[in-house]
Amino acid sequence: MQGLGFVLLVASPATLLIASRLWRGRRLSDRTMTILIVGITPALVFAFGLIQGSSVPFTLGTTALVLLPGLALYRNVVELIREQHSLTK
């Protein structure tokens, strides 16, 4: 199980690097990129909670707790990404 945690730690930044290249190439929309940015941390928290053997309610609770700031700032992140997209044209 420790190996799976290491793979997740390596795969999450790699996913964002690949997604940023696709976004710059206009193959990913701004909203998709925002969802990836906002959702990567809660996904890691959920996966590590399950890997470590935490109870499902605790894992869901901590995941929801980590997701709340991302949801609160979703519009701001979308606007920042759109602004960056307009600068790269």
C-alpha positions in Angstrom: 0.0 0.0 0.0 2.9 2.4 0.6 3.9 2.1 -3.1 0.4 3.2 -4.1 0.7 6.3 -2.0 4.0 7.2 -3.6 2.6 6.7 -7.1 -0.3 9.1 -6.2 2.2 11.7 -4.9 4.2 11.5 -8.2 1.1 11.3 -10.5 -0.7 14.3 -9.2 1.8 17.0 -10.1 2.5 15.1 -13.4 -1.2 15.2 -14.2 -1.2 19.0 -13.7 1.8 19.4 -15.8 0.2 17.5 -18.7 -3.1 19.3 -18.2 -1.3 22.7 -18.4 0.3 21.8 -21.7 -3.0 20.7 -23.0 -4.7 23.9 -21.8 -2.0 26.0 -23.4 -2.6 24.1 -26.6 -6.3 24.9 -26.4 -7.3 21.3 -26.0 -8.6 21.7 -22.4 -11.2 24.3 -21.5 -10.8 26.8 -18.8 -13.4 25.2 -16.6 -11.8 21.7 -17.0 -8.5 23.2 -16.0 -10.1 24.8 -13.0 -11.8 21.6 -11.9 -8.4 19.8 -12.1 -6.7 22.5 -10.0 -9.4 22.7 -7.4 -10.0 19.0 -7.3 -6.5 17.5 -7.1 -6.1 18.1 -3.3 -9.4 16.6 -2.3 -8.8 13.6 -4.5 -5.4 13.0 -2.9 -6.9 13.4 0.6 -9.7 10.9 -0.3 -7.2 8.4 -1.8 -4.8 8.6 1.1 -7.6 8.2 3.6 -8.6 5.0 1.9 -5.1 3.7 1.5 -4.3 4.4 5.2 -7.3 2.5 6.3 -9.3 5.4 7.8 -13.0 4.9 8.2 -15.1 5.9 5.3 -17.1 8.6 7.2 -13.9 10.2 8.4 -12.4 10.1 4.9 -15.5 11.6 3.4 -15.6 14.3 6.1 -12.0 15.3 5.7 -12.4 15.3 1.9 -15.4 17.6 2.2 -13.5 19.8 4.6 -10.6 20.2 2.1 -13.0 20.7 -0.8 -14.9 23.6 0.8 -12.2 26.3 0.2 -11.8 25.2 -3.4 -15.5 25.5 -4.0 -15.6 28.9 -2.3 -12.8 30.1 -4.6 -13.9 28.4 -7.8 -15.1 31.6 -9.5 -11.9 33.4 -8.7 -9.8 30.5 -10.1 -11.9 30.5 -13.3 -11.3 34.2 -13.7 -7.6 33.9 -13.1 -7.3 31.1 -15.7 -9.4 33.1 -18.2 -7.1 36.1 -17.6 -4.0 33.9 -18.2 -5.6 32.5 -21.3 -6.2 36.0 -22.7 -2.5 36.9 -22.0 -1.2 33.9 -23.9 -3.1 34.6 -27.1 
